Every structure is written in C-alpha cells, then in structure tokens.
Amino acid sequence: MTKEQFLAKNPYVLERIGDYIFYEHPDYGDEAPIYMLTPSGNLINTMFYDMGDFYEFGLELCHELERG
C-alpha cells in the first residue's frame, strides 16, 4: 500500500513525537505494527506493536528507523 492509499483511509493517529506521526493500521488496527510518517514524508512500518519503546527512546528511535 502506498503512503497516499494508507492516508486516504484516515488511519487513527496514535501519537506525535516531534515531527513524527504514528498511526494504527487503517485495515488491521492493533493486529498490525504501528506505522510512522517521517518529517520528509516517508511512511515506515516500524515493526513495533505498541508505543512503549518510542516513549522510552523518543526521537532517537525515530531517527534510527528513518535511517533504516
């Protein structure tokens, strides 16, 4: 699914950390990993199922996932 298709489904926003936005999957909800939209516009499947690590490591984890 492209970023445009994903966002067109109006996914639920879980959280914002800095300029990063975290979404629940629009079709599978909490049965799928969390998705992150980066400030540069990339949509990333984080492979995380809850926000715990993001709360603990914050922007550092966001930057690491964005770098790949």
C-alpha positions as CSV (number, residue, x, y, z in Angstrom):
1,M,0.0,0.0,0.0
2,T,1.4,3.4,-0.9
3,K,1.6,6.3,1.5
4,E,-1.3,8.0,-0.4
5,Q,-3.5,4.9,-0.2
6,F,-2.7,4.5,3.5
7,L,-3.5,8.1,4.4
8,A,-6.6,8.1,2.2
9,K,-8.1,5.5,4.7
10,N,-7.9,8.1,7.5
11,P,-5.8,5.9,9.9
12,Y,-6.1,6.6,13.6
13,V,-3.3,8.8,14.9
14,L,-1.7,7.2,18.0
15,E,0.9,9.8,18.9
16,R,3.1,12.5,17.7
17,I,6.8,12.7,18.7
18,G,8.4,15.8,17.4
19,D,7.5,15.9,13.7
20,Y,6.9,12.2,13.5
21,I,3.3,10.9,13.4
22,F,2.4,7.4,14.5
23,Y,-0.6,5.6,13.0
24,E,-2.6,2.5,13.7
25,H,-3.0,0.4,10.5
26,P,-6.3,1.5,8.9
27,D,-7.4,-2.0,8.0
28,Y,-5.9,-4.2,10.7
29,G,-5.8,-1.9,13.7
30,D,-3.7,-3.1,16.6
31,E,-3.3,-6.5,14.9
32,A,-0.6,-4.9,12.7
33,P,2.5,-3.0,13.5
34,I,2.5,0.8,14.1
35,Y,3.3,3.0,11.0
36,M,5.3,6.2,11.3
37,L,5.2,9.1,8.9
38,T,8.5,11.0,8.9
39,P,9.0,14.7,8.5
40,S,10.3,14.1,5.0
41,G,7.1,12.3,4.1
42,N,8.2,8.6,4.2
43,L,5.7,6.1,5.6
44,I,7.6,3.4,7.6
45,N,6.3,0.1,9.1
46,T,8.0,0.3,12.5
47,M,7.5,-3.4,13.2
48,F,6.5,-2.3,16.8
49,Y,3.1,-3.2,18.1
50,D,2.9,-0.7,20.9
51,M,4.4,2.8,21.6
52,G,6.4,1.7,24.7
53,D,9.9,1.9,23.1
54,F,9.0,5.2,21.4
55,Y,8.1,6.7,24.7
56,E,11.4,5.4,26.2
57,F,13.8,6.3,23.4
58,G,11.8,9.1,21.7
59,L,13.4,10.9,18.7
60,E,16.5,8.8,18.8
61,L,14.5,5.7,17.9
62,C,12.5,7.7,15.3
63,H,15.8,8.8,13.6
64,E,17.2,5.3,13.7
65,L,14.1,3.8,11.9
66,E,14.2,6.6,9.4
67,R,17.8,5.9,8.5
68,G,16.9,2.2,8.0
